[in-house]
Amino acid sequence: MTQYIRILENNKEIASRILKALAEVLDPHFKAAIPKISSAVSDLVRKKIALSDELQSLAGGGLQFDIGLTPGQAVETVNIFANAVASRVHVKYRPIKKSGRKLTGGINILIQPVTYGNIPDMPLSWEITSGKTADVKSLLLKLGDTLLVFSYDIEYGNYGRSGGARMTKNMAGSWGLSSGVSRVPPSFSGTREKNFITRALQSQDFESELSGLLKEILSDK
């Protein structure tokens, strides 16, 4: 006996119903995952900032001695930077809905305000050429390759509060970061648009880990 099935809806109506059904499944699925995504992304951001080349050098490398931080100050500074950026991770969710022939909504992840107002100043006890007190935040996020201090050299050894270098007066010299050069090393220097935070969070490595993290969380729900 031959049986026939008659489809009453046309292709457009079928596609519309599929999209509507998908939205009804995906919306609560994604919404329930937001708290876990927020926590996991914050942890990932904190790790990536702390392990950046700049902060690794700050926490026991040449940059710590160049700036003149004690070991305790260096560790504290790294934690301040990493925690400040991680604390501003914000996961926004827009309900998934059918809109015409497509689905709209989903997840937006906001990480760091461009003003960097969430990161506190960390002053040091020396002044730059302008007479202003230098701080680690300005050195790494604002001053770029600007010349800093003149008439000083940096002498490496068991000296100063850092235990690794000291400033010595030399009218013919120019002191700064990295072996007497009076500026932040180009590989470490930063401006508001380009700095160690943007380099860490715009890297392919970070994007790959973030993508994998989101897939893992959403697959578990």
C-alpha positions in Angstrom: 0.0 0.0 0.0 1.4 3.4 -1.0 1.3 6.2 1.5 1.7 9.9 0.8 2.7 12.7 3.1 1.5 16.1 2.1 3.5 19.1 3.4 1.1 22.0 3.8 3.8 24.6 4.6 6.1 26.1 2.0 9.9 26.2 2.4 9.7 29.8 3.8 7.3 28.7 6.5 9.3 25.7 7.4 12.5 27.7 7.8 10.7 30.2 9.9 9.4 27.5 12.3 12.9 26.0 12.5 14.4 29.4 13.5 11.7 29.9 16.1 12.3 26.5 17.6 16.1 27.1 17.7 15.6 30.4 19.5 13.4 28.7 22.1 16.1 26.2 22.8 19.2 28.4 22.6 17.9 31.4 24.6 17.6 29.7 28.0 20.7 27.6 27.2 22.9 30.7 26.6 21.3 32.8 29.4 22.0 30.1 32.0 25.7 30.0 31.0 26.4 33.7 31.6 27.6 33.5 35.2 30.0 30.7 34.4 31.3 32.5 31.3 31.8 35.7 33.3 33.9 33.9 36.0 35.9 31.8 33.5 36.7 34.8 31.2 37.8 36.9 34.2 40.2 34.1 35.3 41.6 33.8 31.8 42.1 37.6 31.5 43.9 37.7 34.9 46.2 34.9 33.8 47.0 36.4 30.4 47.8 39.9 31.9 50.0 38.5 34.7 51.9 36.3 32.2 52.5 39.0 29.6 56.1 39.7 28.8 56.0 43.1 30.4 54.7 42.0 33.7 56.9 39.0 33.8 59.9 41.3 33.4 58.4 43.6 36.0 58.1 40.7 38.5 61.8 39.7 38.8 63.3 40.7 35.4 65.1 43.7 34.0 62.1 45.9 34.0 61.8 45.6 37.8 65.3 46.8 38.3 65.0 49.6 35.6 62.0 51.0 37.4 63.3 50.4 40.8 60.7 48.2 42.5 61.4 46.0 45.5 60.5 42.3 45.0 57.4 42.9 47.1 56.4 46.0 45.2 56.9 44.2 41.9 54.6 41.3 42.8 52.0 43.7 44.2 52.1 45.8 41.0 51.6 42.7 38.8 48.6 41.7 40.9 47.1 45.2 40.8 47.3 45.3 37.0 46.0 41.7 36.5 43.2 42.0 39.0 42.1 45.5 37.8 41.7 44.3 34.2 40.0 41.0 35.2 37.6 42.9 37.5 36.2 44.8 34.5 35.2 41.8 32.5 31.5 42.2 31.7 29.4 39.7 29.8 26.3 41.2 28.2 23.5 39.0 27.0 20.9 39.9 24.5 18.0 37.4 24.3 18.1 35.2 21.2 15.1 35.8 19.0 13.9 35.1 15.5 14.1 38.2 13.4 13.0 37.8 9.9 15.1 35.1 8.3 17.8 35.0 11.0 18.4 34.8 14.7 19.5 37.9 16.6 21.0 38.3 20.1 23.8 36.4 21.9 26.8 37.2 24.0 29.1 40.3 24.0 32.2 40.3 26.2 33.5 43.7 27.3 36.9 43.6 29.0 38.8 46.9 29.5 37.6 50.5 29.4 39.8 52.6 27.1 40.2 55.2 29.8 42.1 52.8 32.1 40.4 54.5 35.0 39.9 51.2 36.7 43.7 50.8 37.1 45.1 52.8 40.1 48.2 55.0 39.9 51.3 53.4 41.5 53.7 56.2 42.2 57.5 55.8 42.6 59.9 58.0 44.5 61.6 59.7 41.5 60.6 62.3 39.0 60.6 62.4 35.2 62.0 65.4 33.3 58.7 67.2 33.4 58.9 67.2 37.2 55.9 65.0 37.7 56.2 61.9 39.8 56.5 58.8 37.7 54.2 55.8 38.2 54.2 52.4 36.6 50.8 52.9 35.1 52.0 56.0 33.1 55.2 54.2 32.1 53.5 51.3 30.6 50.1 52.7 29.4 50.8 56.4 28.6 54.3 57.6 28.0 55.2 55.4 25.1 58.8 56.0 23.9 58.9 59.5 25.5 62.3 60.5 26.9 62.2 60.4 30.7 65.2 61.5 32.8 68.4 63.1 31.8 71.9 63.5 33.4 71.7 60.0 35.0 73.0 56.6 34.2 71.7 53.3 35.5 74.2 51.0 37.2 73.3 47.4 37.6 74.4 45.4 40.6 73.3 44.7 44.2 72.1 48.3 44.7 69.0 50.3 45.7 65.6 49.3 46.9 65.2 46.8 44.0 68.4 45.0 44.8 69.4 45.1 41.2 70.2 48.6 40.0 70.7 52.3 41.0 70.7 55.7 39.4 74.0 57.5 39.3 74.5 61.1 38.5 76.2 61.7 35.2 75.7 65.0 33.4 76.6 63.4 30.1 74.2 60.5 30.6 70.6 59.9 30.1 68.7 57.6 32.4 65.6 55.7 31.6 64.5 52.1 31.2 66.8 49.4 29.8 70.5 49.9 30.1 70.6 53.6 30.3 68.4 54.4 27.3 66.1 57.3 28.4 62.8 55.7 27.4 60.7 52.6 28.0 62.0 49.7 25.8 59.9 49.7 22.6 58.8 46.1 23.3 57.4 47.2 26.7 56.3 50.8 26.1 52.7 51.7 25.7 50.2 54.3 24.9 46.4 54.4 25.4 45.9 52.8 22.0 48.6 50.2 22.2 50.1 48.7 25.3 50.8 45.5 27.2 47.1 45.0 27.9 46.0 45.4 24.3 48.8 43.2 23.1 47.9 40.5 25.5 44.1 40.6 24.8 44.4 41.0 21.0 46.8 38.1 20.5 45.8 35.1 18.6 46.7 33.0 21.6 44.2 34.8 23.8 41.5 34.7 21.1 42.0 31.0 20.6 41.8 30.2 24.3 38.7 32.4 24.7 37.0 30.7 21.8 37.8 27.3 23.2 36.6 28.3 26.7 33.2 29.5 25.3 32.7 26.4 23.3 33.5 24.2 26.3 31.1 26.0 28.6 28.3 26.2 26.1 28.7 22.5 25.3 28.4 21.5 28.9 25.0 23.2 29.5 
